[in-house]
Amino acid sequence: MPVRLLANDGKELKLRIEGEGNSTLQMFRSRLNDHPDVEYANFFTGHPDLDDPELYLRVKDGKNASKLISDLCRSIVDDFSNLKI
């Protein structure tokens, strides 16, 4: 899943996530919005055939959006690596 950084000012982060759909982005949005340090998180799909979706994150004052998204990615990897089928 290639990820392109579109904007990062410390408190706000905008990422373009190539080749992913609503399921992946909904998982990120849901977990981010449940986090106490997040003010707002959402994704925007754009045109389904032309645009890759973008994930937007804004954190509370004094928090770091890049660190928060990195921690979340590690948590998701841990959750899926512990999955037993």
N, C-alpha and C positions, 0 to 999 in steps of 0.2 A: 504494500500500500504506500505509494509515493505521496509524500506530504510536502507542500510548498508553503513557506511562510510568506504571507502577504503583508502583515502589519504586526508590529510588536512595540508597544511603548511602556512595557512593564506591567501596567494595570490591565491593558486590553491586548487581545491576541486574535488574529484572524488567519486561519489556515485553509488552504485548498487541499482537499483530500481526493486524490485521483483514483478513479476506478471503483469507488465505493458507493453504496446506495443508502437508502433511508434506514435500513436495519442497523448498520454500523453507526451511523450518525445519531440515530435515536438513542443508542446505548450510551454514547458519549454525552449527549445532551441531558439525558436522565440522570446519569451519575454526577455530572457537573452541577446541575441544579439542586441536587441533594446535598452538595458540599456546603458547609457553613461559611466558607470564605468567598463563595461565588455570589456576585450581584445578579448576573445575567449570563445565560448561555443559550445559544440557539444555532440552528443550521439552516442554510438556504440552498435550495437545489438548483435554482435557475432553470434553464431549458433542459429537459431530460436527454436530448440527443446532442446538445452542443456544449453544455457547461458541466464541469465537475463541481460537486457540492462544496460549500464553504462552511466552516465551523467558526463561530464567533464566541469569544469568552471575555467577560469583564469581571474582575475580582474586586474585593473591598480594598479600601485604602490600607497601605502598608503590606499588602500581599503581592506575590509575584505570579503572574499568569503562566509564564513558561515553566516554572517549578511545579505549579499545580497540575498542568497538563502532563508533564513528565511523570509525576507521581501517579496520576490516574492511569496512564498507559502501563506502568509497571504493575499496578493493581489488576488491571484487566488481563495482562499476560499471566500473572499468578493465578487468577481465577480459572482461566482456560487451561493452563498447564496442569492444574489439579483435577480437571474434569476426567471422570472415569466413565467409559462406555462399555 
